Structure formats: structure tokens, C-alpha cells
Amino acid sequence: MSYSLFGRPPLVVHVRSKMTAGGGVGDVLGRHDGMRWFLVPTMALAVGSLALGGCRHRAAAPSGPPAAVTAPPSGAPAGGGAPEPAADGGAPASSAAFSLAEIPRPEPARGPLRMEGYPRALNHSMSDPADAFGFVRDGSELAYCVFDVCCREGAALCSFLARDGSRRDRETPDADEDPRALARVMAELEKIARDEGLARLKEGAPGRYESFPPAPTGEWAYGADITVTSLEVAATSDAKGTTLAPASLKIGGRVRGEPAVWTVFPPLPDLCRQYVDACVNGAQLNGFTLSPDASEVGWLMYVMHPSHGSSWVPGRQSVHAFAGQIYNDTGMRHHGKKAYEAARDLFVKATYADPEREVFAYNLACALARLGDPRAAHALRHAIAKGGDRVKARARADADFAGMKAEAWFADAVR
């Protein structure tokens, strides 16, 4: 059977939280100083299991501690070296030039960015969603700004997340320290949001304590095939009212005619893992957008805390890695039901979307092998070219290849 993921496509995320003075979680943590910011270090995230398994559906990735990744996201713009050659001696393995021998490229699926579950009203009765969000004009950074930080007079901040996971912040000083500097920095942050074209929230009805993120716009390479989905997951508790799991958010997509799959699980702040009751008020999608050249998707999760606290978790990912995972996970559902033709078609789309991910080509080889299709050789060779010995070891033990193991090509490929 096709195996669970060697590792998820790289995502880049950054977590920042704020708690207020006057008791509560901030004081308990011992990392809170008056009205200062509570910081969680920048990290890059690869969601999902790193362990090998057989051709089986992976378990849903938890929203707990993410695995650190230092490499830039898959599909980042040129500058990181030349792409590797295709396994079958064809063009370089990029989503645009890649070609898998005898397996045709799927029809183009470019179309508008369509979403389900977004935009929704953002609650800010005791917390602060980001007021502005989006990629900067050259696409190098994903940014968000908060202009009405709860419980700090005139406080504001803008934070910027780069492709490599590094971040930079600009925030106003305390009003008591230098009122003129506060006004100057506030004007600077407003100018940044305006000049970079960050999308602003729209205020809800008076007295409703809610605002609305902008509707998604633009076209991307998979818009005719995939509807992006998001789901707010409420905190859970037992019969005695003890909190079992904090609120969280998940993002994924729905291929035409298929149910949604969830592929992105933004990590909650350490605060939520250490003190689960600090994160029961809700987690919402503050924003979702395309980069200016439509090569990446970006999102911002907003986590509400009790006692006037907030966290903001931005993330970014190549559209090819994002779509490839959606195609793959949808294909896994069919493979698990032994609907191998449907699984094959989805694995083909996943492999062409992100040829660098060996798991997609491997799963395609599994489906083709189950169908007795000799083109399994091309897909497996490509997976081995990307994943090396661990792919060979998996294939030798994989029941999906039972009908192919007597073939000379298979023995040669997994040697």
C-alpha cells in the first residue's frame, strides 16, 4: 500500500502572543513584564508524520509541537540552486517543466481562488485580530499589523515573515516613555500597511464587537479544481468542565466532487499547550491570500485568550506544495477503498503539482501497480530518485507491488 508521509511540504510560520497585566496566564508563565509582549520564537513548520509506513492513509496531524524546518518552502523563487533532473531523464523536476515518461500532464486547472469557511466574522470583544494582512508588494514577506492592541494606549505593531522563516517586528514604544515617538512610529506603521497594499478588516455593526476579513481574490494554478477550505475547531471539555483540548484551526481543500481534506494545522502558541484553558475562546482565520505572483498562499490564525490576550500565527507555502498535498490526501481516501483508478488520477495531479515530493510519485506507483499498469516503473523510479534508499526499502516490503516484484525493472529499481 502507499505509505504515510516521509515529511510534509515545508510551511513557514511565526507565533506571537500578548497577555495583559494584572494576573492571569502571563504572570503564571513568568514571561510577562507589565504591558510588554509575550513572545514565542519564530519557527518553520512541517506538518505531519515523518515516519515511514505502508501505502495507508496517514493520521491527521496534531496542532501540537511542530517539527522545525530550516529549508525554505518548496517552490520558492529561484536562487536556491538548479533543480534536480527528472528521474526518467526528462526535463528538470519543477512543476512547470517536469514530465513523467508515458504519464501525461493533467489539463490546466487555473481559476479563481474560491473558499469555504472564510471569510467569517472575527470576534474582538476581549481580543485583537490583526487589522491589516497580506504579502508585501514584492512577495518577499508576509505581513500583518495590529493598530489597536488591547490594554496599551496607542499601541501598535507590524510583523513580517520571510520565506526562510526569519521575522522582523516593528512596534510602538510605551506611551509613558516617549509620546512623540509613539505617534511617529504609529504613523510609520500605518504608512507601511498602506504602501504595501495590506488588506484591512471591515468593521461590523456598532456594538457587535466583530469585524470581517476581505473576501479572497485573484487566480491561482489550481483554482478550477480545488476549493480552499477552513474550519474553526472549538475547544473540548469533559463532563466536569475540564478542558481537554484548546481551540484550533485547520486549512485544506476540496477537489471537485470530493469531500474536503485538511492539510495545514497552524501551530498553537506554547501558552496553549502549557495552559490549555488559556486557549478556549477560539481560533479563527484572520486572513488568507495569494502572493502577488500567485506562487504562494499565506494565512493568519488569530487565537483569542481570556483576560484580553491575543496570539497571531502567520504561515506561507508554495501553491504547488499546498495543492499537491490536497490531491494526494484525497487520492489516499480512494486508495484505501481500493478505488485505484480514481486514486491514480489524483496521484498524477499531486505528482505534477509538486514533483519534488517523493511520496506523491510513490503513491502513484502504488496505484498503477495495483492496476497492473507497467507505467508504475516510471513513477517508482522518480520516487526513488527523490527519496533514495528509504523508498527502495519501503517498496521491497510493500504489498501494492506484489504483482510487480517478479519484473526485472522492479528488482533493478529497488536494488
Helices and strands as residue ranges (DSSP letters): E 11-13, E 16-18, H 25-29, E 38-39, E 43-46, E 67-68, E 111-112, E 115-116, E 122-123, E 132-135, E 141-146, E 157-162, E 167-171, H 179-195, E 199-200, E 202-203, E 210-212, E 219-220, E 226-233, E 236-237, E 243-245, E 248-255, E 261-264, H 270-274, G 276-279, E 283-290, E 296-305, E 309-318, H 319-336, H 340-353, H 358-370, H 376-387, H 389-397, G 399-401, H 408-413
